[in-house]
Amino acid sequence: MTLDDLMDEVLPPDDRGADDLWRCSVHEAAHACVAHAVGGDVRRISIVATARRGGSTVVSPAGSQTLGKDGLTALVVTALAGRAGEEAFGLEASTGAHDDLAHATNLAASARVSFGLGGSLVHRAPMDRAATLLGDAELRAAVGRDLRRAYLVAQEHVRTHRVAIEALARLLLADRVVDGADFARLMVAHNRAMEARHG
């Protein structure tokens, strides 16, 4: 048993091509940097593939576990950031955002039909079944507008933090997993560089 044997077990070989790995790295880096920008606590970013996903970003919402409309919107923005990152880096939107779109759609729908945060106090479904009501054309249109607004916010954050996203994506390519402490150090360095440039 050698160190390489242990690393192969913990981080199994990845047979994806360079383009797919770069796309995944940009996607996850965008999730992380935008989550940070909207106040989320980034715990871990990974491009290690699993049976269902090419990578993952673990984020805890900042502050209270009870979210208001702004907190819920921040989660939607974060969910859409991976796709926004791909587009901003000239990679075009891809099927890699499938789970993100489902999550964002359910969050946006639940704001309206589960939590009374969209103009009506009528509770129509629990959060885990909110998206099942999207057969309602009026609701579908309202959720679509909410998602579009959130996506514009995600795109703006991606443009603002592009340098940090690229730096994190390159770090992910090298290390495959970045923990919260290393991510926080990267963001401190990025913020200092931005302040120096604008100060």
Solvent accessible surface area in square Angstrom, and as a share of the most:
residue,aa,sasa,rsa
1,M,185,0.83
2,T,80,0.46
3,L,129,0.64
4,D,103,0.53
5,D,68,0.35
6,L,88,0.44
7,M,92,0.41
8,D,78,0.40
9,E,140,0.63
10,V,108,0.62
11,L,32,0.16
12,P,61,0.38
13,P,114,0.72
14,D,42,0.22
15,D,144,0.74
16,R,54,0.20
17,G,42,0.40
18,A,83,0.64
19,D,121,0.63
20,D,77,0.40
21,L,35,0.17
22,W,51,0.18
23,R,64,0.23
24,C,16,0.10
25,S,0,0.00
26,V,0,0.00
27,H,11,0.05
28,E,12,0.05
29,A,0,0.00
30,A,0,0.00
31,H,15,0.07
32,A,0,0.00
33,C,0,0.00
34,V,0,0.00
35,A,1,0.01
36,H,67,0.30
37,A,38,0.29
38,V,45,0.26
39,G,37,0.35
40,G,14,0.13
41,D,65,0.34
42,V,9,0.05
43,R,129,0.47
44,R,104,0.38
45,I,0,0.00
46,S,3,0.02
47,I,3,0.01
48,V,25,0.15
49,A,47,0.36
50,T,92,0.54
51,A,114,0.88
52,R,173,0.63
53,R,120,0.44
54,G,31,0.30
55,G,8,0.07
56,S,34,0.22
57,T,31,0.18
58,V,70,0.40
59,V,44,0.25
60,S,29,0.19
61,P,40,0.25
62,A,59,0.46
63,G,71,0.68
64,S,74,0.47
65,Q,140,0.62
66,T,118,0.68
67,L,56,0.28
68,G,43,0.41
69,K,117,0.50
70,D,125,0.65
71,G,23,0.22
72,L,13,0.06
73,T,58,0.34
74,A,22,0.17
75,L,47,0.23
76,V,8,0.04
77,V,2,0.01
78,T,19,0.11
79,A,8,0.06
80,L,7,0.03
81,A,0,0.00
82,G,0,0.00
83,R,70,0.26
84,A,2,0.01
85,G,0,0.00
86,E,1,0.01
87,E,65,0.29
88,A,41,0.32
89,F,29,0.12
90,G,64,0.62
91,L,37,0.19
92,E,133,0.60
93,A,41,0.32
94,S,33,0.22
95,T,128,0.75
96,G,52,0.50
97,A,1,0.01
98,H,130,0.58
99,D,40,0.21
100,D,26,0.14
101,L,71,0.35
102,A,58,0.45
103,H,97,0.43
104,A,0,0.00
105,T,30,0.18
106,N,31,0.16
107,L,2,0.01
108,A,6,0.04
109,A,0,0.00
110,S,0,0.00
111,A,14,0.11
112,R,56,0.21
113,V,1,0.01
114,S,13,0.09
115,F,93,0.39
116,G,22,0.21
117,L,50,0.25
118,G,19,0.19
119,G,86,0.83
120,S,52,0.34
121,L,165,0.82
122,V,94,0.54
123,H,116,0.52
124,R,109,0.40
125,A,6,0.04
126,P,56,0.35
127,M,77,0.34
128,D,118,0.61
129,R,134,0.49
130,A,0,0.00
131,A,35,0.28
132,T,97,0.57
133,L,49,0.24
134,L,33,0.16
135,G,69,0.67
136,D,51,0.26
137,A,64,0.50
138,E,142,0.64
139,L,11,0.05
140,R,120,0.44
141,A,49,0.38
142,A,8,0.06
143,V,3,0.02
144,G,35,0.34
145,R,134,0.49
146,D,30,0.15
147,L,35,0.18
148,R,132,0.48
149,R,133,0.49
150,A,4,0.03
151,Y,20,0.08
152,L,88,0.44
153,V,65,0.37
154,A,0,0.00
155,Q,42,0.19
156,E,88,0.39
157,H,44,0.20
158,V,0,0.00
159,R,148,0.54
160,T,60,0.35
161,H,25,0.11
162,R,98,0.36
163,V,92,0.53
164,A,1,0.01
165,I,0,0.00
166,E,55,0.25
167,A,44,0.34
168,L,0,0.00
169,A,0,0.00
170,R,134,0.49
171,L,56,0.28
172,L,0,0.00
173,L,69,0.34
174,A,80,0.62
175,D,75,0.39
176,R,47,0.17
177,V,41,0.23
178,V,3,0.02
179,D,70,0.36
180,G,18,0.17
181,A,54,0.42
182,D,57,0.30
183,F,4,0.02
184,A,49,0.38
185,R,152,0.55
186,L,32,0.16
187,M,2,0.01
188,V,71,0.41
189,A,60,0.47
190,H,14,0.06
191,N,57,0.29
192,R,165,0.60
193,A,60,0.46
194,M,38,0.17
195,E,120,0.54
196,A,82,0.63
197,R,157,0.57
198,H,141,0.63
199,G,101,0.97
